[in-house]
Amino acid sequence: LYLLYSILLLIFNLICFILYVCIWFCISRQKQKKLLHTGMSKFTLILTSLNLQVLDKCKIFSSVSLLVFITFSVRSQDIRNTVGNIPMEWYKDYPHIGYDLDGKKLFKPIRNKDELDEFLDKMENPDYWRTVQDKMTGADIRLSDEQVDLVHRLQQGKFGDVNFNEYEPAIDFFSNEVMIHPVTNRPQDKRSFIPSLIEKEKVGKLVHAIKMGWIKPRRPKETTPQYYDLWAKEDPNSILGRHKMHVPAPKMKLPGHEESYNPPPEYLMSEEERLAWEQQDPEDRKLSFLPQKFACLRAVPAYSRFIHERFERCLDLYLCPRQRKMRVNVNPEDLIPKLPKPKDLQPFPTTQSLVYRGHSSLVRSISVSPSGQWLVSGSDDCTVRFWEVSTARCLKTVEVGGAVKGVAWNPNPSICLVAVSYDDTVVLLNPGLGDRLVCTASDQLISSYEEPEEVKDQLVQWAVAEGEGHEQGHRLILKHPKAVRQVTWHGKGDYLACVMPDNGSSLQVVIHQVSKRRTQNPFRKNKGLVQCVSFHPIRPYFFVATQRYVRVYNLIKQELTKKLMANCKWISSMAIHPGGDNVICGSYDCRLAWFDLDLSTKPYKVLRHHKKALRSVAYHRHYPLFASGSDDGSVIVCHGMVYNDLLQNPLIVPVKVLKGHTITHDLGVLDVTFHPTQPWVFSSGSDGTVRLFT
Amino acid sequence: MGGLQKKKYESGSATNYISRNKARKKLSLSLADFRRLCILKGIYPHEPKHKKKVNKGSTAPRTFYLLKDIRFLLHEPIVGKFREYKIFVRKLRKAYGKAEWSGVQRMKENKPAYKLDHIIKERYPTFIDAVRDVDDALSMCFLFSTFARTGKCHVQTIQLCRRLGVEWMNYIIASRSLRKVFLSIKGIYYQAEVLGQTITWIIPYQFAHDHPTDVDYRVMATFTELYTTLLGFVNFRLYQTLNLVYPPKLDGQGEFSLKSECEEDYALESESYSEKLAALSASLARTVPSVEDEEAELDHFPAEGLNTKKKKKKKKKKKNKKLFEGLKFFLNREVPRESLAFVIRCFGGEVSWDKSLCIGSTYDETDETITHHIVDRPTIDKQYINRYYIQPQWVYDCVNGKILLPVEEYFLGVTLPPHLSPFVEESEGDYVPPEKLKLLALQKGEKPPEEDEEEEEEEDDEDDEEEDDQSEDEDEAEDEASLAEMEEKRAQGKSLSVKVTPGKVKPENRMRTEQEEKAEEKRLAIMMMKKREKYLYDKIMFGKKRHVREANKLAAKRKAHDDANKPDKKKKKKKC
């Protein structure tokens, strides 16, 4: 048995020795570097010491090796669970926890500790914190100090071994030191010393390409542009059509004196001009820079906006739409129409010759007797004055009960009557001027009236003036229902039309017959606010001017013949040419419209020669003249020739601007009339005067 | 009946125009490329007559191009190059991303480039067209040549611009075609007459630029690209017309061979030649050796009377060209060398400067034959007796006046007379500064009158002008007033007529009345004008009146200034 043992030991020791030699060699190679596990090193140490013993005292090896053997076997004798690395909860329902080396069941240790026991254990047992349960055996293990230390080290992320130095200097496996032995003894590949066939093929191809001239060596690139005679063959046919369409960019404006570095002193800006320049928007400025003066050329600084200006020019060149603009190259003199000279159109009134003073307020209306000897004027100071035309003497003043709106001399030379309207009354006056026979005849005409048998209800009350009124010249008094604004006679002198402007009612115009003391209302309907009315000088037509239209009625047929569109906002006055085919309308929006009734219902000509509203217009009875008075204080006399030939249109030429009236209360000339026989014009104004222009 | 229903915006002006964005899409170019293409090809937007119709009813602000123009662009080979370049950039970026440096190298070497020759030919089918349009090109090139060599654009561009500018200036010198020069606060304007075309360009003063941030340099660079090509071809052709060598070579004989010692200090070997060219001090080499009198005199036919006038003009012109002939200038170091050298050489003068100032100086300050020394400082220490020391403005004023002006007013430390713009041509009714009148008188050969007389004259002139203007202005007012006056006279009756002496007043009155009559006639005729004509007439008259007003204002300002300065002058005279 002993022999057997010794043989076994010998074998064992032999193995150990070989092992040792191997390890020792390894250690020597690594220069004592610890590459092995801690446990492994421990084991080797043990083995080393053991084998040293063996080497030194081979005689007593048996006992030592026995000791080693025993310790070895004791270690391996512990209870091993052989189930392997499996989840242990699989055994949770079984009384055993696995199997030992012999295949016998390992029973779970009895655990009858409840929570309370656990707690008491926790409180009382000082080692409780280092007690862990072995999952494999189910037994409680108390960790030793080294183990606890190990756990701590691992938790801190350190190496398990205390002695291991992780920061030792690294030694390159391959270093510059040439070693006598190769690291590997692998023989060299064949390809490492035989030239590559593929490369050879490629090079061969390149060589061939170079030989054939397919590949040329790289030349340095030409960077400077090459110029040549681009226009050597100028072909006029090559000019494209679009070049004809092309609008060349306009050249930049050339600088003026103000841009000079040393400009004349007048081109420099004064202080206030400079301030104004600075406050202007850069786009609105007339000059884009401030003119400056420098004493010498050396003092001139760089212009800070130079690049800006170039850039703006660039933008202009490629962003601005271009357009050929036809410059209006007209001589302004050519625009003025060629009219006959006023000199050749004489006679017409040119100078103011007489001023009729006496009225204390504005003179609304004037009228000249058919003989041309007397002038009557009605004013806002409630008087009517009669003047002798040639001497400007006031012959008679008649006071009436209100501001006089209109006066009209009877155009019949055999009757001497003047119609005067104030408030709602129209009075027929006999001034008693001129031929006594005529005066008495007209008085008789009025007094010879006999009342008809059947008395009708009249629109207007006719009354005969008596007493003081009669002495003053009042003959008939007509009381109207509304304020009367205008009175006008028919050419024969028997009929008298009155205007009572009213928006609502149909009673705006009434026509009186003086000889029969009869009144009629010609219109049933209200067609707008009536401004003025007028009788046709020859034919039985009646003109009614409302705000925007002039209506022409035929009195015999009792129908509307024409409606003239005046193209203006508000008609103020109207006059009818003695021939009867032309009408002029003045309006408050500064226009004078000339209608040719034969041509159209629209104005033949509109004149805008006044600067303010027109108040009145008038035709001369014989001469081809018409005049207009306006709020700007001027009377404009125009030559208005009407030809008998139907093909020729009337010729209208303004011939004279007559000024004299002063403007008071924003009113200028209120009424104009022509002398019946002479080329004279009378005008009455807001300054209380009547003026005669001859 | 029948036929297809007509749809809106499918015919007429709507189909003639195309909006910018649509055009861009049609050409499949990015906006930047489209812009570049438009600049190069000279395509500009158009303003349609009926914007709303073209805009399909919308009133949004849009730029429109003619559809024809865009169609024309479709065939442009440059468009293909643009696309290639776009692809190149993409490939290059990819190679950079992958760090394939050899690939980057290769690609950079094969960078796609384009030439603008055909575009120049197409835009300017004849040479004269190109010369006519060279103004902007010159201004731009001269601006770019003053840029610093770092930063805003490629160094090659700057060098090229400089080279072309120098070539141009050398041509102008060789052809003696400079006409006018103007020192403005912006820069120096030059005007030359090349092949019958007046060309004006501006060169900024020699200072570093502070580059503005709100300027798109890409646009400027594109323009410069076009302009350099244009200018190069124009220069080539111009040199050819004068039998000069292109690229310019200095005339081999004499002068500059002497100065070779100091060249090394000034410039590198490679650059010294171009710098010498830029110095503008030497004449250029010709392909055909020059004959003394180039311009062969025309055969003289004494019978032709008309020719004499032309000949006179020609002679005058010739004389102008040789304005500085025989004069020797020396430039002090503080004056703008290049500009002065250019101008003086253009008019046949000789010019030099200090050796250390610039390359290419031909003689020293000590040269006894120098006639004019140009200095821009109040005093100078060492003065030579036999030469004039004058300020640089003299040269420019002489050029503009076409005569050698008296030098007294331009001596050192003297207050300079105003420098007038030669580009202003006063028409009737414009304000003419008195200095200009003086110059005109000098040109006619009159002697400059004594100062006092002159002033009086000026004043008289001004007074007359003012009177005229006033009379114009007041005409209407007077007419209005006249009626009132007459009325008053009438009211006062005979007492007035007694006092008036008959002889004196009458002739004036007749004139006056005639004038008044005419004025009234005119006024009455104006009343009868049609509305549209009246509007136009009023507008024209308003413009005229404003013109007169401005002229009057300037005259008044000048008068006030002169009045303020008179006492000083008189004092000075007394002192003298």
HADDOCK unambig.tbl for C-alpha pairs under 7 A between the chains (distance, minus, plus):
assign (segid A and resid 227 and name CA) (segid B and resid 232 and name CA) 6.19 0.50 0.50
assign (segid A and resid 227 and name CA) (segid B and resid 233 and name CA) 5.68 0.50 0.50
assign (segid A and resid 227 and name CA) (segid B and resid 236 and name CA) 6.75 0.50 0.50
assign (segid A and resid 228 and name CA) (segid B and resid 233 and name CA) 6.42 0.50 0.50
assign (segid A and resid 228 and name CA) (segid B and resid 236 and name CA) 6.50 0.50 0.50
assign (segid A and resid 229 and name CA) (segid B and resid 233 and name CA) 6.65 0.50 0.50
assign (segid A and resid 229 and name CA) (segid B and resid 236 and name CA) 6.55 0.50 0.50
assign (segid A and resid 229 and name CA) (segid B and resid 237 and name CA) 5.90 0.50 0.50
assign (segid A and resid 230 and name CA) (segid B and resid 121 and name CA) 6.87 0.50 0.50
assign (segid A and resid 230 and name CA) (segid B and resid 233 and name CA) 6.45 0.50 0.50
assign (segid A and resid 231 and name CA) (segid B and resid 126 and name CA) 6.66 0.50 0.50
assign (segid A and resid 231 and name CA) (segid B and resid 127 and name CA) 6.15 0.50 0.50
assign (segid A and resid 234 and name CA) (segid B and resid 126 and name CA) 6.19 0.50 0.50
assign (segid A and resid 239 and name CA) (segid B and resid 125 and name CA) 5.90 0.50 0.50
assign (segid A and resid 254 and name CA) (segid B and resid 423 and name CA) 6.36 0.50 0.50
assign (segid A and resid 255 and name CA) (segid B and resid 421 and name CA) 6.93 0.50 0.50
assign (segid A and resid 255 and name CA) (segid B and resid 423 and name CA) 6.75 0.50 0.50
assign (segid A and resid 256 and name CA) (segid B and resid 421 and name CA) 5.52 0.50 0.50
assign (segid A and resid 256 and name CA) (segid B and resid 423 and name CA) 6.68 0.50 0.50
assign (segid A and resid 256 and name CA) (segid B and resid 424 and name CA) 5.82 0.50 0.50
assign (segid A and resid 257 and name CA) (segid B and resid 420 and name CA) 5.34 0.50 0.50
assign (segid A and resid 257 and name CA) (segid B and resid 421 and name CA) 4.76 0.50 0.50
assign (segid A and resid 259 and name CA) (segid B and resid 184 and name CA) 5.25 0.50 0.50
assign (segid A and resid 259 and name CA) (segid B and resid 185 and name CA) 6.05 0.50 0.50
assign (segid A and resid 260 and name CA) (segid B and resid 183 and name CA) 5.95 0.50 0.50
assign (segid A and resid 260 and name CA) (segid B and resid 184 and name CA) 4.14 0.50 0.50
assign (segid A and resid 260 and name CA) (segid B and resid 185 and name CA) 5.92 0.50 0.50
assign (segid A and resid 260 and name CA) (segid B and resid 419 and name CA) 6.27 0.50 0.50
assign (segid A and resid 260 and name CA) (segid B and resid 420 and name CA) 6.56 0.50 0.50
assign (segid A and resid 260 and name CA) (segid B and resid 421 and name CA) 6.60 0.50 0.50
assign (segid A and resid 261 and name CA) (segid B and resid 183 and name CA) 6.18 0.50 0.50
assign (segid A and resid 261 and name CA) (segid B and resid 184 and name CA) 4.93 0.50 0.50
assign (segid A and resid 261 and name CA) (segid B and resid 185 and name CA) 4.86 0.50 0.50
assign (segid A and resid 262 and name CA) (segid B and resid 418 and name CA) 5.20 0.50 0.50
assign (segid A and resid 262 and name CA) (segid B and resid 419 and name CA) 5.26 0.50 0.50
assign (segid A and resid 263 and name CA) (segid B and resid 418 and name CA) 5.14 0.50 0.50
assign (segid A and resid 263 and name CA) (segid B and resid 419 and name CA) 5.69 0.50 0.50
assign (segid A and resid 263 and name CA) (segid B and resid 420 and name CA) 6.42 0.50 0.50
assign (segid A and resid 264 and name CA) (segid B and resid 418 and name CA) 5.06 0.50 0.50
assign (segid A and resid 265 and name CA) (segid B and resid 558 and name CA) 6.70 0.50 0.50
assign (segid A and resid 266 and name CA) (segid B and resid 554 and name CA) 5.70 0.50 0.50
assign (segid A and resid 266 and name CA) (segid B and resid 557 and name CA) 5.31 0.50 0.50
assign (segid A and resid 266 and name CA) (segid B and resid 558 and name CA) 4.90 0.50 0.50
assign (segid A and resid 296 and name CA) (segid B and resid 376 and name CA) 6.95 0.50 0.50
assign (segid A and resid 298 and name CA) (segid B and resid 335 and name CA) 6.88 0.50 0.50
assign (segid A and resid 298 and name CA) (segid B and resid 376 and name CA) 6.40 0.50 0.50
assign (segid A and resid 300 and name CA) (segid B and resid 185 and name CA) 6.87 0.50 0.50
assign (segid A and resid 302 and name CA) (segid B and resid 205 and name CA) 6.00 0.50 0.50
assign (segid A and resid 302 and name CA) (segid B and resid 207 and name CA) 6.04 0.50 0.50
assign (segid A and resid 303 and name CA) (segid B and resid 185 and name CA) 6.64 0.50 0.50
assign (segid A and resid 303 and name CA) (segid B and resid 186 and name CA) 5.00 0.50 0.50
assign (segid A and resid 306 and name CA) (segid B and resid 186 and name CA) 6.73 0.50 0.50
assign (segid A and resid 308 and name CA) (segid B and resid 215 and name CA) 6.77 0.50 0.50
assign (segid A and resid 311 and name CA) (segid B and resid 215 and name CA) 6.73 0.50 0.50
assign (segid A and resid 311 and name CA) (segid B and resid 220 and name CA) 6.62 0.50 0.50
assign (segid A and resid 314 and name CA) (segid B and resid 220 and name CA) 6.97 0.50 0.50
assign (segid A and resid 318 and name CA) (segid B and resid 38 and name CA) 6.90 0.50 0.50
assign (segid A and resid 318 and name CA) (segid B and resid 39 and name CA) 5.81 0.50 0.50
assign (segid A and resid 318 and name CA) (segid B and resid 42 and name CA) 6.96 0.50 0.50
assign (segid A and resid 318 and name CA) (segid B and resid 43 and name CA) 6.88 0.50 0.50
assign (segid A and resid 318 and name CA) (segid B and resid 44 and name CA) 5.28 0.50 0.50
assign (segid A and resid 319 and name CA) (segid B and resid 44 and name CA) 6.04 0.50 0.50
assign (segid A and resid 319 and name CA) (segid B and resid 45 and name CA) 6.40 0.50 0.50
assign (segid A and resid 320 and name CA) (segid B and resid 44 and name CA) 6.64 0.50 0.50
assign (segid A and resid 320 and name CA) (segid B and resid 45 and name CA) 6.42 0.50 0.50
assign (segid A and resid 321 and name CA) (segid B and resid 44 and name CA) 6.07 0.50 0.50
assign (segid A and resid 321 and name CA) (segid B and resid 45 and name CA) 4.64 0.50 0.50
assign (segid A and resid 321 and name CA) (segid B and resid 46 and name CA) 4.55 0.50 0.50
assign (segid A and resid 321 and name CA) (segid B and resid 47 and name CA) 5.66 0.50 0.50
assign (segid A and resid 322 and name CA) (segid B and resid 46 and name CA) 6.21 0.50 0.50
assign (segid A and resid 332 and name CA) (segid B and resid 537 and name CA) 5.79 0.50 0.50
assign (segid A and resid 332 and name CA) (segid B and resid 540 and name CA) 6.87 0.50 0.50
assign (segid A and resid 335 and name CA) (segid B and resid 533 and name CA) 6.42 0.50 0.50
assign (segid A and resid 335 and name CA) (segid B and resid 537 and name CA) 6.86 0.50 0.50
assign (segid A and resid 336 and name CA) (segid B and resid 525 and name CA) 6.34 0.50 0.50
assign (segid A and resid 336 and name CA) (segid B and resid 526 and name CA) 5.91 0.50 0.50
assign (segid A and resid 336 and name CA) (segid B and resid 529 and name CA) 6.37 0.50 0.50
assign (segid A and resid 337 and name CA) (segid B and resid 525 and name CA) 6.35 0.50 0.50
assign (segid A and resid 337 and name CA) (segid B and resid 529 and name CA) 6.35 0.50 0.50
assign (segid A and resid 339 and name CA) (segid B and resid 525 and name CA) 6.78 0.50 0.50
assign (segid A and resid 607 and name CA) (segid B and resid 528 and name CA) 6.86 0.50 0.50
assign (segid A and resid 609 and name CA) (segid B and resid 527 and name CA) 5.35 0.50 0.50
assign (segid A and resid 654 and name CA) (segid B and resid 524 and name CA) 5.88 0.50 0.50
assign (segid A and resid 655 and name CA) (segid B and resid 524 and name CA) 6.79 0.50 0.50
assign (segid A and resid 659 and name CA) (segid B and resid 483 and name CA) 6.69 0.50 0.50
assign (segid A and resid 660 and name CA) (segid B and resid 484 and name CA) 6.80 0.50 0.50
